[in-house]
Amino acid sequence: MAIVGKKFPNLEVDAMNDMGDTFKINVLEEARKNNKKVLLFWYPKDFTFVCPTELHAFQEALGEFEKRNTVVIGASCDTPEVHFAWLNTSKDNGGIEGVTYPILADSNRNLASTLGILDITNETYNEETGAVLVEGDNVTYRATYLIDEEGTVFHEGVNHMPVGRNVAEFLRLIDAYAHVQKNGEVCPANWEEGKDAMSANRDGVASYLASH
C-alpha cells in the first residue's frame, strides 16, 4: 500500500542508540516537532551481510543529511538489546560500531505491518489450533521513506533483500524536494542541485525540452 502524499503512520516504536539507551520514537512527530525532514530506512536483520554496509554508508553521509535539515533513522524488527550488541561489534567483525543515529526496534512488527513491508509470502489459518501460520521470514524488505516537515511522505522505495541502496540518491531526492518547496518549480529527470528546473505548465516543459 503506497503512502506517498499521505501522512506517515502515527505510531510510537522502541528505539536504541549507541549509548545503550532504549526510548520511544514516533517518526511522524520527529518530523513535525523538530520541523525537519526524516529519512527512515528499514533493513532485514542485525548481524547479517548487506545490512551493515548500508548502516555504515548512511553514517558516512550523516553530515550531508544534517546540512539538509534531515534526521536519519534506521529500523528493523530486532530487539533493542540485539541492536545494542551489534552497535558494540567492531566494523572488522561485521558490526556497526560507530553508528550514531537511532535505530528502531519494531520487534512487535506494528509499524512494519502497517507499512506492509514484511517478507510474508503466505498466511494460513489452522482451524484446529486457531493459529495463523506465516510463510516467509517475517522481516522487512529494504524499504526507505522520506518524510517532510509536515509529516507527509514524499518518497518511498522498497528493495529486495540482496540489493543495497545508493545513499547519494536519497540526498538528490531531498535536494529536489527542497527545491520544489522553495521555488515552486518541478524537477525533471536526472535533476541535481544546480541544474535547471522548470515551471509546471505547458510552456515550462516546452522551454525546458527545447534547451536540453
C-alpha positions in Angstrom: 0.0 0.0 0.0 1.6 3.2 -1.2 1.7 6.1 1.3 3.4 8.8 -0.8 1.5 12.0 -0.4 0.0 10.8 2.9 1.0 11.3 6.5 3.4 8.8 7.9 1.7 6.4 10.4 1.3 7.9 13.8 2.9 5.1 15.9 5.4 5.0 18.7 8.2 2.4 18.4 11.0 1.4 20.7 14.5 2.6 19.6 18.1 2.1 20.6 21.1 4.5 20.3 24.9 4.0 20.5 24.8 4.9 24.2 22.7 1.9 25.1 19.5 4.0 25.8 16.2 2.4 25.0 13.5 5.1 24.2 10.4 5.7 22.1 10.3 7.3 18.7 7.3 8.5 16.8 8.6 9.1 13.3 5.7 11.4 12.4 6.3 13.6 15.4 10.1 13.6 14.8 9.4 15.5 11.6 6.7 17.8 13.0 8.1 18.8 16.3 11.6 19.4 15.0 10.5 20.9 11.7 12.9 18.6 9.9 12.7 16.1 7.1 13.2 12.4 8.1 14.9 9.6 6.2 13.7 6.3 7.6 15.4 3.2 6.2 14.5 -0.4 7.1 16.8 -3.4 6.7 16.0 -7.1 7.3 18.2 -8.2 10.2 21.1 -7.3 12.5 24.3 -9.4 12.2 23.8 -10.1 8.5 25.6 -9.1 5.3 24.4 -6.3 3.1 22.8 -4.6 6.1 26.0 -3.3 7.9 27.3 -1.8 4.6 24.1 0.2 4.4 24.2 1.4 8.0 27.8 2.5 7.7 27.0 4.2 4.4 24.3 6.3 6.0 26.6 7.1 8.9 29.3 8.3 6.5 26.8 10.6 4.8 25.2 11.8 8.1 26.7 15.2 7.9 25.2 15.7 4.4 21.8 14.8 5.7 22.2 17.2 8.6 23.1 20.0 6.2 19.8 19.4 4.6 17.8 19.6 7.8 17.2 15.8 7.7 17.1 13.3 10.5 18.3 9.8 9.7 16.7 6.8 11.5 17.4 3.1 10.8 14.9 0.3 11.6 14.4 -3.4 11.7 12.4 -5.9 13.7 15.2 -6.9 16.0 15.0 -6.1 19.7 16.8 -3.1 21.3 19.2 -5.5 23.1 20.2 -7.1 19.8 20.7 -3.6 18.3 23.0 -2.7 21.1 25.0 -5.8 20.8 25.5 -5.1 17.1 26.4 -1.4 17.9 29.1 -2.8 20.1 30.5 -5.1 17.4 33.5 -3.7 15.5 33.3 -3.0 11.8 36.0 -5.5 11.0 33.9 -8.2 12.7 30.8 -7.3 10.6 29.4 -4.9 13.3 28.1 -1.3 13.2 30.2 0.2 15.9 30.4 4.0 15.1 26.8 4.4 14.0 25.3 7.3 16.0 21.7 7.7 14.6 18.8 5.9 16.4 17.6 2.5 15.2 14.0 1.5 15.6 13.4 -1.9 17.3 10.0 -2.8 15.9 10.0 -6.2 17.5 6.2 -6.5 17.7 6.1 -5.5 14.0 3.3 -3.0 14.5 4.9 -0.3 12.3 6.3 -2.7 9.7 2.9 -4.4 9.4 1.1 -1.1 9.0 3.6 -0.2 6.2 3.2 -3.6 4.5 6.9 -4.2 4.1 7.3 -7.6 5.8 8.5 -10.6 3.9 5.4 -12.8 4.2 4.7 -14.9 1.2 1.5 -16.6 2.6 -0.6 -16.9 5.7 -2.8 -19.9 6.5 -5.3 -20.4 9.3 -5.1 -23.6 11.3 -8.7 -24.3 12.3 -7.7 -26.9 14.9 -5.4 -24.7 16.9 -6.7 -21.3 15.9 -3.2 -20.2 14.9 -2.2 -18.1 11.9 0.8 -19.7 10.2 3.2 -17.4 8.3 5.4 -18.4 5.4 8.4 -16.2 4.8 11.0 -14.7 7.1 8.6 -12.1 8.5 11.4 -9.5 8.4 11.3 -6.3 6.4 12.5 -5.6 2.9 14.9 -2.7 2.4 12.2 0.0 2.5 13.0 3.7 2.6 10.8 6.6 3.4 11.5 10.3 3.0 9.1 12.5 5.1 8.8 16.2 5.0 8.4 18.7 7.9 4.7 18.3 8.0 4.9 14.5 8.3 4.0 13.8 4.6 5.8 11.1 2.8 7.4 12.4 -0.4 9.3 9.3 -1.4 9.1 5.6 -0.6 11.0 2.7 -2.2 11.5 -1.0 -1.5 14.5 -3.1 -2.5 14.6 -6.9 -2.3 16.9 -8.4 0.4 20.1 -8.8 -1.7 20.1 -5.3 -3.2 21.7 -2.5 -1.2 20.7 1.1 -1.6 22.5 4.1 -3.1 22.7 6.7 -0.3 23.5 9.5 -2.8 20.1 9.1 -4.5 18.3 10.0 -1.3 20.4 13.2 -1.0 19.4 14.0 -4.5 15.7 13.4 -3.8 15.9 15.6 -0.7 17.6 18.4 -2.7 14.9 18.1 -5.4 12.0 18.2 -2.9 13.6 21.2 -1.1 13.9 23.0 -4.5 10.2 22.4 -5.1 9.3 23.7 -1.7 11.4 26.8 -2.0 10.9 27.7 -5.7 7.6 26.2 -6.7 9.3 24.6 -9.7 9.3 21.0 -10.6 12.4 18.9 -11.1 12.9 16.9 -14.4 14.6 13.6 -15.0 18.1 13.3 -13.7 17.9 16.7 -11.9 20.7 17.6 -9.5 21.3 20.6 -7.3 22.4 23.5 -9.6 20.7 22.2 -12.7 17.7 23.8 -14.4 14.2 23.0 -13.1 11.0 24.0 -14.8 7.6 25.6 -14.4 4.8 23.1 -14.1 2.9 24.1 -17.2 3.0 23.5 -20.9 5.2 26.4 -21.7 7.6 25.3 -18.9 8.1 21.8 -20.3 8.4 23.1 -23.9 11.0 25.6 -22.9 13.0 23.0 -20.9 12.9 20.4 -23.7 13.9 22.9 -26.3 17.1 23.8 -24.4 18.0 20.3 -23.2 
